[in-house]
Amino acid sequence: MFTQQESVTELRSGIDQLDAQIRALFERRRELSHAVQRARMTEGGSRTDTGREMQVIKGYADDFGRQGTAISLALLEICRGVSPAAEG
């Protein structure tokens, strides 16, 4: 049987592992987002698609409420980044 402290330590370790996975997933999403932006611009489109962004926001809001909206807005901002043309 675990002591309460050992249990908390072990649970926090699990959270740390999940946080690392979430950061890796954010990075992969950012890579894909930049690829989409480059493809859209190559085809003469705009860098962002507000309709698509609204779908993303709605999905997070549906799952997590008001906090989901905040999460999705932060995620979109992180993944949108700077214009691929400005990245060189």
C-alpha positions in Angstrom: 0.0 0.0 0.0 1.2 3.5 -0.8 1.5 6.2 1.7 -0.4 9.3 0.9 2.8 11.1 -0.1 4.0 8.3 -2.3 0.6 8.3 -4.0 0.7 12.0 -4.6 4.3 11.8 -6.0 3.3 9.0 -8.3 0.2 10.8 -9.5 2.2 13.9 -10.1 4.6 11.9 -12.2 1.7 10.7 -14.3 0.6 14.3 -14.8 4.2 15.3 -15.7 4.2 12.5 -18.3 0.9 13.7 -19.8 2.1 17.3 -19.9 5.1 16.2 -21.9 2.9 14.4 -24.3 0.6 17.4 -24.6 3.5 19.7 -25.4 4.7 17.2 -28.1 1.2 17.1 -29.5 1.1 20.9 -29.5 4.4 21.0 -31.4 3.1 18.5 -34.0 -0.1 20.5 -34.4 2.0 23.6 -34.9 4.0 21.9 -37.6 0.9 20.8 -39.4 -0.7 24.2 -39.1 2.3 25.8 -40.6 2.3 23.3 -43.5 -1.4 24.1 -44.1 -0.6 27.8 -44.1 2.1 27.4 -46.6 -0.1 25.3 -48.9 -3.0 27.8 -48.7 -0.7 30.7 -49.5 1.0 28.8 -52.4 -2.5 28.3 -53.8 -3.2 32.0 -53.5 -5.3 31.8 -50.4 -4.9 33.5 -47.1 -2.7 32.3 -44.3 -5.7 31.7 -42.0 -9.2 30.3 -42.4 -11.6 31.9 -39.9 -14.3 29.4 -40.7 -11.9 26.5 -39.8 -10.8 28.3 -36.7 -14.4 28.7 -35.5 -14.9 25.0 -35.9 -11.8 24.4 -33.7 -13.1 26.8 -31.1 -16.5 25.3 -31.1 -15.1 21.8 -30.6 -13.2 22.8 -27.5 -16.0 25.0 -26.2 -18.5 22.0 -26.6 -16.1 19.7 -24.6 -14.9 22.1 -21.9 -17.2 25.2 -21.9 -15.8 28.7 -21.4 -12.3 27.3 -20.5 -12.4 25.3 -23.7 -12.8 28.6 -25.6 -9.7 30.0 -23.9 -7.7 26.8 -24.5 -8.6 26.8 -28.2 -7.8 30.5 -28.7 -4.4 30.0 -27.0 -3.8 26.8 -29.2 -4.7 28.7 -32.4 -2.4 31.6 -31.5 0.5 29.2 -30.7 0.0 27.2 -33.9 -0.7 30.2 -36.2 2.7 31.7 -35.4 4.2 34.2 -37.7 3.6 34.3 -41.4 5.5 31.5 -43.1 6.9 34.1 -45.5 8.4 36.0 -42.6 10.1 32.8 -41.3 12.3 32.8 -44.3 
